Amino acid sequence: MNANFLAIDLGASNGRVVLGQLENNQIKLSELHRFINQPVLVQGHFHWDVLRLWSEIKTGLKQYSQNYKQPLAGISIDTWGVDFALIDASGELLGNPYFYRDKRTQGMPELISKIISKTKIYNSTGIQDMDINSLYQIYSLVINKKPQLAIAKTLLFMPDLFIYWLSGQKYAEYTIASTSQILDANSKDWAYPILEQLTIASDILPEIIEPGTIVGNILPELVQETGLNSNTPIIAAAGHDTANAVAAIPNLGPDSIYISSGTWSLVGIETDKPITDQEMMELNFTNEGGVNNSIRLLKNVAGLWLLQESRRQWQREGKDYSWDELLQLAQQAPAFKSLLDPDQAIFSKPGNQPKRIKEYCQKTNQAIPESVGEIVRICLESLALRYRWVIESLELKLKRRFKTIHIVGGGGQNKLLNQFTANACKKAVIAGPIEATALGNIMLQAIATGHIANISEGRQIIAKSVDLEEYKVLDSFEWDKAYERFKELIAND
């Protein structure tokens, strides 16, 4: 059965409205509208410009109605995790949501640990301890007695906010809620004992719904503004972009590991139950909700943020390198000149990343990179080595060996990083689908509306719809030597 769906995919650097056409057991994607998404610095704090994002989303909806006659079978949206908006009793937005890298969460983990142990929080939520988490963001509002929190009626995570603006319905979709560190990983309900102990009001938290829930139809005011059919279903697919991406991976089996590669690299596996014991906590792995009653056991790695922020700095200096130019310069640079730990806190905030990388190399008594190509190569090699450390930690904990790495998402277009990953991890790498997030979003909408039977059938359809690229292991001996250096480096950080 043929059907058209729109996937609105918001990442931490750009957003897109993507048309997915389900036809002849394949999904064809067409990008209707693309736009920049960058945090805005206002009075010392970083915020998301959500009203501009909403305007861009509506532009994408209009593009569909102006160019296609077939009524849409569904619309859904996914975004990055942890960030949220506050809504007042009249249903209006209380200020621009904060960017997760904003400085307001600095020191919050230490404050909370004096009230409730990190072990107790992890045993309940199973979420990797990072100061960007919603728990720390909300607690910063409590500590600083922000008036928005006092008058808030509802907290909505980012995709849930846009679903609300599309449909008028306020919910918390499970996969996005699971990133927050305020959801109990086992019960799949809010972690009420933790919230109570931290004096965080739980009455602002909405009902949790499963991915693939049809929440209603598009609002009449949007029908008039966009020209879409009034019966267009609004669907909460998977609100978290990574949950959609993992759902879309063909042939993801028990001997496979995935890397959802973008601003962040999410390295992990799909499993049935959360693992929240002490050892997993010490490894700082996270248990995020997946589709089809699954858990995404993974670790957040800094990802291409290192290069994205470096590229922005070079642009500020008047040097607007394309991604192809940066990768070409990296290929020409010497191998393993220096290494870095991508997850060091000094690299996590916006700013002059190339300067920080040079300072880090000097501090750790390594050769200081001089050229742009050297900086890019150091970032890519270090990322690949970090992947190996994460994968080996998971293999040791689970007493399993993984044979294949599936790299999905926009970062899968980085052929140099893909090859470095195969070399460093000594495993075959399969890159694709690049558009995993949009494909997963559309697949889940199609399941919700009865156009696809289940996840298994959906993954088979996706496999027929995309080209995958395999990378074999090369030069593993040199990478083994570099890995020993990397382990020594992170042990001393």
Order of alpha helices (4+ residues) and beta strands (2+ residues): beta-beta-beta-beta-beta-alpha-beta-beta-alpha-alpha-alpha-alpha-beta-alpha-beta-alpha-alpha-beta-beta-alpha-beta-alpha-beta-beta-alpha-beta-beta-alpha-alpha-alpha-alpha-beta-alpha-beta-alpha-alpha-beta-alpha
